[in-house]
Amino acid sequence: MDHQNLNTGGQKDHLIEYINGFRMHAAVPWHTVEDIFIPVNIKKKYHWVLAVLSFSERCIFLYDSYESSDHYAAVLAEIEKIATIIPLCLQACDFYVKKGIDLQNHPRYKDKESSDMFDVLFEDDLPQQSSESLDCGVFMIMYAECLSYGHKVIATEFNPNALCTRYATLLWDYGIQKQEANAISDVEAPLRPARQSRITSVTEVVDV
């Protein structure tokens, strides 16, 4: 959310453009979906967490694979930046009108100003990485995959190495499809066919 991250190749990419669907490969405006999944890098901790922005709850749900008191404070400081800037951008681009959210009567909005910071809620009882591992990115992706299929992330033992193998296989297959289609960018790549979720519990996401 800092100045450096808002500039690429000498051009400034404003968050409002992402909200309106102008800067994402899928070109999907935020007002057409319910939740937004945001991978967040905690630079101070060299760590990745998943933030899920819920419009119906007016809340950012935080999925973190590592828990400690010192770690919690560093993560919260970064997430609060997002929780502060996003409402300002939503207000500036008439998001609430497009989304059909009645700020005066909606139970989660009526007692707040439209510019107030979104609530932040840390989810608990999540699968956790070991303290000496660097598996935060794998856990973050696994959280996102479970949630995208409507499954609850359950605190159950699973094998991070198997997950790495699974995701590497999926990326390899995607790369082969792009090569065969002679596609340069993700936009040009062939769409992935719709598939049914095979996840029925956290332990089953290790299947390749």
C-alpha atoms as one frame of an Amber mdcrd trajectory, in Angstrom:
protein
   0.000   0.000   0.000   3.041   2.286  -0.073   4.101   4.656  -2.846   6.562
   2.181  -4.359   3.923  -0.536  -4.721   1.538   1.845  -6.477   4.069   2.542
  -9.238   5.124   0.091 -11.932   7.158   0.959 -14.982   6.870   4.663 -14.214
   3.062   4.557 -14.239   0.949   4.914 -11.136  -1.733   2.232 -10.735  -4.397
   3.544  -8.395  -6.364   1.127  -6.232  -9.637   2.564  -7.558  -8.735   1.228
 -11.017  -8.490  -2.278  -9.565 -11.820  -1.835  -7.799 -13.439  -0.845 -11.093
 -11.947  -3.858 -12.881  -9.417  -2.028 -15.068  -6.178  -3.546 -13.760  -6.940
  -7.245 -13.269  -6.455  -9.935 -15.896 -10.031 -11.141 -15.381 -11.336  -7.541
 -15.561 -13.979  -8.180 -12.902 -15.224  -5.088 -11.025 -15.447  -5.557  -7.268
 -19.140  -4.659  -7.100 -20.020  -7.813  -9.104 -18.634 -10.243  -6.484 -19.126
 -10.801  -2.783 -15.615 -11.386  -1.445 -12.170 -10.225  -2.515  -9.134 -12.396
  -1.751  -6.012 -10.303  -1.122  -2.579 -11.910  -0.645  -0.653  -9.661   1.728
   3.102  -9.650   2.206   4.211  -8.687   5.712   7.621  -7.279   4.799   8.784
  -6.953   8.391   8.274 -10.683   8.937   9.027 -11.992   5.413   5.612 -13.594
   5.626   2.416 -13.997   3.540  -1.144 -13.946   4.872  -4.549 -14.072   3.194
  -6.988 -11.189   3.709 -10.595 -11.815   2.663 -12.565  -8.623   2.176 -16.269
  -9.239   2.835 -18.696  -6.548   1.736 -21.749  -8.095   3.393 -19.971  -8.226
   6.769 -18.009  -5.009   6.269 -15.002  -6.857   7.569 -11.565  -8.157   6.575
 -11.097 -11.749   7.670  -7.443 -12.619   8.235  -6.053 -16.115   7.583  -2.555
 -16.489   9.013  -0.507 -19.689   9.203   1.668 -18.523  12.092   0.606 -17.284
  15.511   2.596 -15.427  18.150   2.116 -12.201  20.105   4.935 -10.290  18.380
   3.877 -11.626  14.973   0.234 -10.620  15.553   1.129  -6.949  16.085   3.190
  -6.762  12.873   0.430  -8.379  10.790  -2.308  -6.177  12.261  -0.308  -3.030
  11.496  -0.164  -3.946   7.793  -3.791  -5.063   7.533  -5.021  -1.865   9.173
  -3.471   0.081   6.283  -5.685  -1.868   3.877  -8.710  -1.601   6.185  -8.257
   2.183   6.182  -7.565   2.901   2.506 -10.164   0.589   0.924 -13.277   2.320
   2.382 -11.964   5.661   1.114 -11.543   4.229  -2.383 -14.968   2.556  -2.307
 -16.538   5.860  -1.380 -14.651   7.736  -4.112 -15.722   5.416  -6.953 -19.434
   5.130  -5.991 -18.946   1.466  -5.111 -21.847   1.309  -2.662 -24.309   2.570
  -5.271 -23.056   0.030  -7.843 -23.176  -2.770  -5.263 -26.664  -1.806  -4.100
 -25.635  -1.356  -0.469 -27.980   0.957   1.416 -25.605   2.662   3.842 -28.486
   4.038   5.902 -30.246   0.715   6.512 -27.707  -2.100   6.040 -27.077  -3.669
   9.512 -23.281  -3.624   9.051 -23.044  -0.097   7.631 -25.796   2.017   9.182
 -23.908   2.820  12.413 -20.672   3.760  10.629 -19.423   6.470   8.351 -18.661
   5.248   4.825 -15.033   6.309   5.336 -14.585   4.403   8.619 -11.990   1.643
   8.705 -13.266  -1.867   7.963 -13.323  -4.254  10.922 -10.473  -6.794  11.049
 -11.079 -10.306  12.360  -8.346 -12.901  12.783  -9.621 -16.407  12.055  -8.490
 -19.030  14.556  -8.145 -22.848  14.603  -6.335 -22.814  11.254  -3.715 -25.287
  10.008  -0.379 -23.817  11.111   3.112 -23.990   9.675   5.969 -25.105  11.897
   8.010 -22.243  13.385  11.149 -23.078  11.399   9.441 -23.530   8.006   9.012
 -21.113   5.101   5.664 -22.562   4.001   3.509 -19.454   4.563   2.841 -19.034
   0.832   1.660 -22.643   0.462  -0.674 -22.261   3.451  -2.032 -18.984   2.073
  -2.854 -20.595  -1.286  -4.453 -23.585   0.438  -6.654 -21.264   2.525  -7.715
 -19.408  -0.634  -8.504 -22.606  -2.526 -10.659 -24.013   0.275 -12.545 -20.752
   0.707 -13.061 -20.258  -3.037 -14.950 -23.568  -3.131 -17.049 -22.607  -0.113
 -15.289 -24.943   2.327 -14.362 -24.054   5.884 -10.637 -24.173   6.630 -10.316
 -26.797   9.372  -7.356 -27.193  11.728  -6.243 -30.635  10.550  -2.817 -32.082
   9.910  -1.749 -32.129   6.272   1.458 -32.425   4.288   2.876 -29.091   2.993
   5.330 -30.954   0.737   2.446 -32.724  -0.990   0.690 -29.378  -1.446   3.842
 -27.939  -3.039   3.892 -30.880  -5.459   0.231 -30.379  -6.305   0.532 -26.656
  -6.984   3.750 -27.106  -8.951   1.952 -29.663 -11.141  -0.954 -27.275 -11.744
   1.428 -24.454 -12.699   3.374 -26.755 -15.016   0.152 -27.822 -16.750  -0.931
 -24.189 -17.087   2.445 -23.287 -18.587   2.158 -26.105 -21.139  -1.321 -24.900
 -22.145   0.003 -21.353 -22.646   2.885 -22.665 -24.733   0.610 -24.774 -26.916
  -1.694 -21.787 -27.430   1.330 -19.595 -28.246   0.118 -17.204 -25.544   2.450
 -14.607 -24.073   0.329 -13.112 -21.304  -2.205 -14.598 -18.897  -4.939 -12.677
 -20.733  -4.177 -14.540 -23.970  -3.954 -17.958 -22.308  -6.876 -20.352 -22.861
  -9.482 -20.347 -20.137  -9.327 -23.209 -17.692 -12.384 -25.455 -18.087 -14.832
 -25.425 -15.220 -14.209 -28.199 -12.722 -15.929 -29.514  -9.650 -14.348 -29.056
  -6.274 -12.551 -32.163  -5.028 -11.977 -30.649  -1.602 -14.156 -32.137   1.103
 -11.717 -31.559   3.963  -8.387 -29.881   4.471  -6.552 -33.208   4.267  -7.814
 -33.891   0.745  -6.231 -30.847  -0.829  -2.954 -32.789  -1.028  -4.285 -34.969
  -3.869  -2.535 -34.338  -7.183
